[in-house]
Amino acid sequence: MRGACRALDRGAYQRQVLTNSDLISVKAPAIPVDVRRQAIVLSVVVLAAVLRIYAISLYPLAGDEYGSLAEAKAVGLNWNSIIYSGLMHFWIRVGSSELWLRLPSAIFGTATVAILFRVGEKLGGWRTGVVAALLAATSPFSIYHSQELRFYSFFIFASAAFVLVTINYLENRRTPRSRAVMFLTGAALVLSHFLGVLALYAQIASTAFAARSRWSRRTLSLILFGLPVVLCGLLLTPFVRHGLWRLYRIYGNAPSSIEPVMTPVSIVNLVKAAFAGFIFIFGYHVYPLRLFLVGAGLGLSGFLLLVGARRMWKETRWGVLPFAPALVANGDRRNVIQETGSYCSGHRGADGQRGVDLVRLAKGLDL
């Protein structure tokens, strides 16, 4: 009897050992690739939101932010980015703290990260999209505009959205709904900044090339890139320049004491263009300013931008898209204003094409 019990106990022990071994050898179910990718993209978007909300109210309102606040209280005072002013008109009724007033810019900046992921994914695959989103999430330039009571974050958002909509329009079946979405997005881009028309034209030019119409590339180049040169040349004539200034003074809430001045293209203009690129890469504040690090950063970024442009030209139908920022910058160089007795040209007019530059960087990094 005892022998039988021992045999039963030995068998139960062996079954228990086998069961434990089986449990040890069992592997946890693998997480699907789609779930992992969604988690990575979501983490990048959350990172973008955290970086834009962090210390957003550290500094009080200053400078042009008071102008945006006045335009929000009296919609129509400045038609420059009338959509943003209309949104803020109702937003300021809920709260008046720095966090609350700057929160829409942070929301637009975070949404831009998600849009640029989709743009990068369509132009270079999932990895390019993630890199583009990560660059946008951590870009000092984008974070700066996402933490101020101004319309630049909305301008960048509208431009990135129009790029994505035009890509979807060519890749998918064209329906009345897709045409309506493209029209509404383009209208939002034009109304997001008075220079939004340049970003709109640049993207339309890129779309025309990508569509591969029956027209030759030489004809398209003459029409799409020659026309802006002619129009910018017209701005040099006093009649057109002063007429546009009167229009901007009426609808842009510009002081009548400031008169636009055109300066000839010189080395100074080229330095301003280089400074705009410096701001895009490093942001408005660089502490400490180490020449070695700045030079290395500019060299690396320039190399990656060239590599990205080359890959987009060879691997996608959107080969002209990387050159769109140059078209916008050419028009923006004509936007010359007088400040504190010296003449300078703004670089923010090309803000709408910064997303394309980030996608180019991501394409260059996709080794």
C-alpha positions in Angstrom: 0.0 0.0 0.0 2.8 2.3 0.9 4.6 1.5 -2.3 1.5 2.4 -4.3 1.2 5.7 -2.6 4.9 6.5 -3.2 4.5 5.7 -6.9 1.5 8.0 -7.1 3.4 10.8 -5.3 6.4 10.3 -7.6 4.1 10.5 -10.6 2.4 13.6 -9.4 5.9 15.2 -8.7 7.0 14.4 -12.2 3.9 15.8 -13.7 4.4 19.0 -11.6 8.0 19.3 -12.8 6.9 18.9 -16.4 4.2 21.5 -15.9 6.7 24.0 -14.5 9.1 23.4 -17.3 6.3 23.9 -19.8 5.4 27.1 -18.2 9.0 28.3 -18.3 9.3 27.5 -21.9 6.1 29.3 -22.9 6.8 32.6 -24.5 4.6 35.7 -24.1 2.5 36.4 -27.1 4.2 38.8 -29.5 2.8 42.3 -29.8 1.6 42.9 -33.4 3.7 45.2 -35.5 0.9 47.6 -36.1 0.3 48.0 -32.4 4.0 48.7 -31.7 4.1 51.3 -34.5 1.0 53.0 -33.2 2.5 53.1 -29.8 5.7 54.7 -31.1 3.8 57.4 -33.1 1.6 58.1 -30.1 4.6 58.5 -27.9 6.2 61.0 -30.3 2.9 63.0 -30.4 2.8 62.9 -26.5 6.4 64.1 -26.4 5.5 67.0 -28.7 2.6 68.0 -26.5 4.7 67.8 -23.3 7.5 70.0 -24.8 5.0 72.6 -25.9 3.1 72.7 -22.7 6.1 72.7 -20.4 6.9 76.2 -19.2 4.4 77.7 -21.7 3.4 80.4 -19.1 6.9 81.0 -17.8 7.1 84.4 -19.5 4.4 87.0 -19.5 2.8 88.3 -22.7 5.0 90.6 -24.6 5.4 92.5 -27.9 3.2 91.2 -30.8 1.2 89.0 -28.5 -0.7 92.0 -27.3 -1.4 92.8 -30.9 -2.9 89.3 -31.4 -5.0 89.8 -28.2 -6.3 93.1 -29.5 -7.2 91.5 -32.9 -9.0 88.7 -31.1 -11.1 91.2 -29.2 -12.0 93.1 -32.4 -12.2 90.6 -35.2 -11.6 92.3 -38.5 -9.0 94.8 -37.1 -6.4 92.8 -39.0 -7.3 90.4 -41.8 -3.9 88.7 -41.5 -4.8 85.2 -40.2 -8.4 86.2 -39.7 -9.2 82.5 -38.9 -6.9 82.6 -35.9 -8.4 85.9 -34.7 -11.9 84.5 -35.1 -11.0 81.4 -33.0 -9.3 83.5 -30.3 -12.3 85.8 -30.2 -14.3 83.1 -28.5 -11.3 81.4 -26.8 -10.4 84.5 -24.7 -13.9 84.6 -23.2 -13.2 81.4 -21.3 -9.9 82.4 -19.6 -7.1 85.0 -19.7 -4.0 83.3 -18.3 -0.9 82.9 -20.3 -1.4 79.1 -20.4 -4.9 79.4 -21.7 -4.1 82.1 -24.3 -1.1 80.2 -25.7 -2.8 76.8 -25.6 -4.2 77.0 -29.2 -0.8 77.5 -30.6 0.5 74.4 -28.6 -2.5 72.4 -29.9 -1.8 73.4 -33.6 1.9 72.7 -33.1 1.2 69.2 -31.7 -1.3 68.4 -34.5 1.4 69.5 -37.0 3.6 66.7 -35.7 1.0 64.1 -36.5 0.4 65.5 -39.9 4.1 65.5 -40.8 4.3 61.9 -39.8 1.6 61.1 -42.4 3.5 63.2 -45.0 6.8 61.5 -44.3 5.1 58.1 -44.3 3.6 58.7 -47.7 6.9 60.0 -49.2 9.3 57.6 -47.6 7.6 54.9 -45.6 6.9 54.5 -41.9 10.4 55.0 -40.7 10.7 58.3 -42.5 7.4 59.4 -41.1 8.5 58.7 -37.5 11.8 60.5 -38.0 10.0 63.5 -39.5 7.5 63.5 -36.6 10.4 63.3 -34.0 12.2 66.2 -35.7 9.1 68.3 -35.7 8.3 67.3 -32.0 11.8 68.4 -30.8 12.3 71.4 -33.2 13.2 74.5 -31.2 11.7 76.6 -34.0 8.4 74.8 -33.8 8.3 74.8 -30.0 9.0 78.5 -29.9 6.0 79.3 -32.1 3.8 76.8 -30.2 4.4 78.8 -27.0 3.3 82.3 -28.1 0.0 84.0 -28.6 0.6 84.4 -32.4 -0.8 82.8 -35.6 2.5 81.3 -36.8 1.8 77.9 -35.4 -1.6 77.9 -37.2 0.2 78.9 -40.4 2.6 76.0 -40.1 -0.3 73.7 -39.3 -2.3 74.8 -42.3 0.6 74.5 -44.7 1.4 70.9 -43.5 -2.3 70.0 -43.8 -2.4 71.3 -47.4 0.7 69.3 -48.3 -0.9 66.1 -46.9 -4.3 66.8 -48.6 -2.6 67.4 -52.1 -0.7 64.1 -51.7 -3.8 62.2 -50.8 -5.6 63.9 -53.7 -3.2 62.5 -56.3 -2.7 59.1 -54.7 -6.4 58.3 -54.2 -9.5 58.4 -56.3 -10.5 62.0 -57.0 -14.0 62.6 -55.8 -16.1 65.8 -55.1 -15.4 65.3 -51.4 -11.6 65.2 -51.9 -11.8 68.4 -54.1 -13.9 70.1 -51.5 -11.4 69.2 -48.7 -8.5 70.5 -50.8 -10.3 73.7 -51.6 -11.1 74.3 -47.9 -7.6 73.5 -46.7 -6.1 75.8 -49.4 -8.5 78.6 -48.3 -7.4 78.0 -44.6 -3.8 78.3 -45.7 -4.4 81.6 -47.5 -6.3 83.0 -44.6 -3.7 81.8 -42.0 -1.1 84.4 -43.1 -0.9 87.1 -45.8 2.0 85.2 -47.3 0.1 82.0 -47.3 -0.6 82.5 -50.9 3.1 81.8 -51.6 3.0 78.5 -49.7 -0.2 77.7 -51.6 1.4 78.4 -55.0 4.5 76.5 -54.1 2.5 73.4 -53.2 0.3 73.7 -56.3 3.4 73.9 -58.4 4.8 70.7 -56.8 1.4 69.0 -57.3 1.3 69.9 -61.0 4.7 68.3 -61.5 3.7 65.2 -59.5 0.5 64.9 -61.5 2.6 64.3 -64.7 0.2 66.0 -67.0 0.4 66.1 -70.7 2.4 69.3 -70.6 6.2 68.9 -70.7 8.3 69.6 -67.6 10.0 72.5 -69.4 6.6 74.2 -70.0 5.6 73.6 -66.5 8.9 75.0 -65.2 8.4 78.2 -67.2 4.9 78.7 -66.1 5.1 77.6 -62.4 8.5 79.0 -61.6 8.7 81.9 -64.1 5.4 83.5 -63.0 6.5 84.1 -59.4 9.7 85.8 -60.7 7.6 88.1 -62.9 5.2 88.9 -60.0 8.0 89.6 -57.6 9.5 91.9 -60.2 6.2 93.8 -60.3 6.6 94.4 -56.6 9.7 96.5 -57.4 7.5 99.0 -59.3 6.3 101.9 -57.2 2.7 101.7 -58.4 2.2 98.1 -57.4 4.2 98.4 -54.2 2.4 101.4 -52.9 -1.0 100.0 -53.9 -0.4 96.8 -52.0 0.8 98.8 -49.0 -2.4 100.8 -48.9 -4.3 97.6 -49.0 -2.3 96.1 -46.2 -2.6 99.3 -44.2 -6.3 99.1 -44.4 -6.9 95.4 -43.8 -3.6 94.5 -41.9 -3.8 97.1 -39.1 -0.4 98.4 -40.1 0.7 101.9 -38.9 0.7 104.5 -41.6 4.1 105.8 -40.5 6.0 102.8 -41.8 6.6 102.7 -45.5 7.9 99.7 -47.3 11.4 100.0 -48.8 12.9 97.8 -51.4 16.6 97.1 -51.3 18.6 95.6 -54.1 19.9 92.0 -53.8 23.2 92.0 -52.1 25.5 90.0 -49.8 23.4 91.3 -46.9 20.3 89.6 -48.4 22.2 86.3 -48.7 23.2 86.6 -45.0 19.6 87.1 -44.1 18.6 84.0 -46.0 21.4 82.0 -44.2 20.2 83.5 -40.9 16.7 82.2 -41.7 18.1 78.7 -42.1 20.0 79.0 -38.9 16.8 79.9 -37.0 15.0 77.0 -38.6 17.6 74.5 -37.4 18.6 75.9 -34.0 15.6 78.1 -33.0 15.6 81.7 -31.9 17.8 81.2 -28.8 21.0 79.3 -28.8 22.9 79.2 -25.5 25.8 79.0 -25.4 26.6 79.9 -29.0 29.6 77.7 -29.8 30.9 78.3 -33.3 32.2 74.7 -33.6 28.9 73.1 -32.7 26.9 75.6 -34.8 29.2 75.1 -37.8 29.0 71.3 -37.5 25.2 71.4 -37.1 24.7 73.6 -40.1 27.0 71.4 -42.2 25.3 68.2 -41.1 21.8 69.6 -41.7 22.7 71.0 -45.1 24.2 67.6 -46.1 21.0 65.8 -45.0 18.8 68.3 -46.7 20.6 67.7 -50.0 20.5 63.9 -49.6 16.8 64.0 -48.7 16.1 66.2 -51.8 18.0 63.8 -54.0 16.2 60.8 -52.7 12.8 62.4 -53.1 13.7 63.3 -56.7 14.8 59.8 -57.5 12.3 57.7 -55.5 9.1 59.6 -55.5 6.9 61.5 -57.9 7.2 64.6 -55.6 10.8 65.4 -56.7 10.0 69.2 -57.0 8.5 69.4 -53.5 11.9 70.0 -51.8 12.5 73.1 -53.9 9.2 74.6 -52.9 10.7 76.4 -49.9 13.1 78.2 -52.2 10.2 79.5 -54.2 8.5 80.8 -51.1 11.7 82.3 -49.7 12.2 84.1 -53.0 8.9 85.8 -52.6 9.5 86.4 -48.9 12.8 88.3 -49.6 10.6 91.0 -51.2 8.8 91.5 -47.9 11.1 94.2 -46.7 10.1 96.4 -43.7 11.8 99.1 -41.7 12.6 98.5 -38.1 14.5 100.8 -35.7 16.0 102.7 -38.6 17.5 99.7 -40.4 16.1 97.7 -43.2 15.7 94.0 -42.8 13.6 91.3 -44.5 11.5 88.9 -42.5 12.0 85.2 -42.7 8.8 84.1 -41.1 7.0 84.1 -44.5 8.6 80.8 -45.3 7.4 79.3 -42.0 4.7 77.4 -44.0 7.3 75.3 -45.7 9.3 74.3 -42.7 7.4 71.0 -42.5 8.7 70.1 -46.0 12.2 70.8 -44.8 11.7 68.5 -41.8 10.5 65.7 -44.2 13.6 66.3 -46.3 15.8 65.9 -43.3 14.0 62.7 -42.3 14.4 61.4 -45.9 18.1 62.2 -45.7 18.4 60.3 -42.4 16.6 57.2 -43.7 19.8 55.2 -44.5 
